[in-house]
Every structure is written in C-alpha cells, then in structure tokens.
Amino acid sequence: MAIVSPAEAASDVAERILLSSDAFAEGEPIPAQYTCDGRDMSPALSWRDVPNGTAELVVTVEDPDADDEVFVHWMVTGIDPTSPGILEGGRPQGATEGLNDFGDAGWKGPCPTWGHEPHRFVFTVLALQEHTRLPYRFTAEQLRETLDRTVILARGVLVGRYGRTPRPPVKSG
C-alpha cells in the first residue's frame, strides 16, 4: 500500500480541470469490465480546461477506502498536455506507468474484498508546470516527492465506486 497519496499533493490547488469518463459518471458505479471481476482494463478518460503553461499531465487512480492506507491502482506520468484523454485500455504515447500497490507497472482495476461497502476510486489528473524526472517503474512515494517540489497548475478529480457483493453460498452435492 502506498505510504503517501500522490493525489493529495494537489489537494489545495484552486484551478480545476474537467475530468470525465464515458464509462461512469461522478459518484456512480464503475462497470465490472474495468475491475478484477471483468476484463480489468482502464476506462477511457477525457479532460478539458488544461491551463496554458502545462508541461505534462499526470494521472493517478487511488482507493482511499482500502483497509490500512490509500491503495494505488494506477499512476501515469509524461502525458502530453495537448492530449484530450486516455483511450479505454490505453496508455498515452510517450507516457510512463509507475508501480501500483499490486507491485506491477500499469493499470490494475478495483478489486475490494468481498462483502464490504463499495469503495471509492479517485481518478485524478494533474497539470504540472515542469516535466517529472522519475525512474522507470517509479513508486507512489517517488511521485509524491516529485509533486511536492513541482508547481501544480490545476487538477481534476472523478470519483467512481465499486463493491463486491457477498459471494453466493456454495451448494454441495
């Protein structure tokens, strides 16, 4: 689990980017195809109102309702600020994916434990004034340290929910 939440680095940024997805609306359930119960592919994201002077965009997806700490599902840096978004299951050309809290680089979708209330999954896009200089397969802590030293011009947030209902009883015989 992440020691730090990269998205929290910009919690006081006033300027906003409009972040949305065709897959789900703000506060609504994330369809199962984007989770461990489906095809486990990233949903398409789109944004607008990226401020002038943005050198790069960063996208993070975090679960603040995980048992102990914020759980990182995806981190992408080096996104061209003229890009209108990320395609379903895609990664922008030239972008770098960091290590999620599953220990892999790239997207790993919602997969909360069975039978609990749905978790919130916070999708965040950050507009940075300068380029990040992170190692290949960077960690959430490395990203947070970089963001703490970088001017964040704007941010956009989209929250989806996902829960796994209790498993049906196993029938014997």
C-alpha positions in Angstrom: 0.0 0.0 0.0 1.1 3.5 -0.7 3.0 5.3 2.0 1.8 8.5 0.5 -1.0 9.5 -1.7 0.2 11.3 -4.9 -3.2 12.9 -5.5 -3.1 14.5 -2.0 -0.2 16.6 -3.2 -2.6 18.8 -5.1 -5.5 18.9 -2.7 -5.2 22.7 -2.3 -4.9 23.6 -6.0 -7.6 26.0 -6.9 -7.7 25.8 -10.7 -9.7 22.9 -12.0 -9.5 20.6 -15.0 -12.8 18.9 -16.0 -12.2 15.2 -15.8 -14.8 12.7 -17.1 -15.3 9.2 -18.4 -17.8 7.7 -20.8 -17.8 4.5 -18.6 -19.3 6.1 -15.4 -20.4 9.4 -14.0 -19.2 11.2 -10.9 -20.0 9.1 -7.8 -21.6 6.3 -9.9 -20.5 2.6 -10.0 -17.6 1.6 -12.1 -18.7 -1.1 -14.6 -17.3 -4.6 -13.8 -15.3 -4.8 -17.1 -12.8 -2.3 -15.6 -12.3 -4.4 -12.5 -10.7 -7.7 -11.4 -14.2 -9.2 -11.9 -14.1 -8.3 -15.6 -11.6 -7.6 -18.3 -9.6 -5.4 -15.9 -8.9 -2.7 -18.4 -8.6 1.0 -17.7 -11.7 3.1 -18.5 -11.4 5.9 -21.1 -10.8 9.2 -19.5 -11.1 12.7 -21.1 -10.3 16.1 -19.8 -10.6 19.8 -20.8 -9.5 23.2 -19.5 -5.8 22.3 -19.1 -4.1 25.6 -18.4 -1.6 27.3 -20.6 1.9 26.6 -19.5 1.3 23.0 -18.6 4.5 20.9 -19.4 2.9 17.5 -18.7 -0.1 15.8 -17.2 -0.1 13.1 -14.5 -3.0 10.6 -13.9 -3.4 8.6 -10.7 -6.1 6.2 -9.5 -6.4 5.5 -5.8 -8.6 3.7 -3.3 -8.8 5.8 -0.1 -11.2 3.1 1.4 -8.6 0.3 1.5 -8.1 -1.3 4.9 -4.9 0.4 6.1 -3.9 3.2 3.7 -4.6 4.7 0.3 -4.1 1.9 -2.3 -2.7 3.0 -5.6 -4.2 1.3 -8.7 -2.5 3.4 -11.5 0.0 6.2 -12.0 0.8 7.6 -15.4 3.3 10.5 -16.0 4.6 12.3 -19.0 1.2 12.7 -20.7 1.2 15.4 -23.4 -0.9 18.4 -22.2 -2.5 18.7 -25.6 -3.9 15.1 -25.3 -7.6 15.1 -24.8 -7.5 12.0 -22.7 -6.7 8.3 -22.5 -8.4 5.6 -24.5 -10.1 2.6 -22.9 -7.3 0.1 -22.0 -4.7 2.5 -23.3 -1.7 4.4 -22.3 -0.7 7.7 -24.0 2.2 7.5 -26.3 5.4 8.6 -24.5 3.9 8.3 -21.1 5.3 6.2 -18.3 3.4 4.0 -15.9 4.6 3.6 -12.3 4.3 0.7 -9.9 0.8 0.2 -8.5 0.3 -1.3 -5.0 -0.1 -4.7 -6.6 3.6 -4.4 -7.5 3.1 -4.1 -11.2 3.5 -1.2 -13.6 0.3 -0.2 -15.3 -3.5 -0.4 -14.6 -4.9 -2.8 -12.0 -8.5 -2.2 -11.5 -10.8 -2.1 -8.5 -10.8 -5.4 -6.5 -12.0 -4.8 -3.0 -12.6 -7.6 -0.6 -16.0 -9.4 -0.9 -19.0 -8.3 1.1 -18.0 -4.8 2.2 -19.4 -1.5 1.3 -18.4 -0.2 -2.1 -15.0 1.6 -2.2 -14.4 5.0 -3.7 -11.8 5.0 -6.6 -10.4 8.5 -7.1 -9.2 9.3 -10.6 -7.0 12.5 -10.6 -5.4 14.4 -13.4 -2.7 17.0 -12.5 -1.3 19.7 -14.8 2.4 20.3 -14.0 4.4 23.3 -14.8 7.5 21.3 -15.5 8.4 17.7 -16.5 8.7 15.0 -14.0 12.1 13.2 -13.9 11.2 9.8 -12.4 12.9 6.5 -12.8 11.4 3.7 -14.8 8.8 1.8 -12.7 8.7 4.7 -10.1 6.8 4.3 -6.9 4.0 6.3 -5.3 6.4 7.7 -2.8 8.8 8.9 -5.6 5.9 10.5 -7.4 4.7 12.2 -4.3 8.2 13.6 -3.5 8.4 14.9 -7.1 5.0 16.5 -6.8 5.9 18.2 -3.6 8.7 20.0 -5.5 6.7 20.8 -8.6 4.2 23.6 -9.3 0.8 22.0 -9.9 -1.2 24.4 -12.1 -4.5 22.6 -11.9 -6.2 19.3 -11.1 -9.3 17.4 -12.0 -11.0 14.6 -9.9 -13.5 12.0 -10.8 -14.8 9.5 -8.2 -16.3 6.1 -9.1 -17.5 3.4 -6.8 -17.1 -0.4 -6.8 -18.0 -3.1 -4.4 -18.2 -6.8 -4.5 -21.4 -8.3 -3.1 -21.1 -11.3 -0.8 -20.3 -14.5 -2.6 -23.3 -16.7 -3.1 -23.3 -19.8 -0.8 -21.6 -22.8 -2.3 -24.1 -25.6 -3.0 -22.9 -29.0 -2.0 -23.9 -32.3 -3.6 
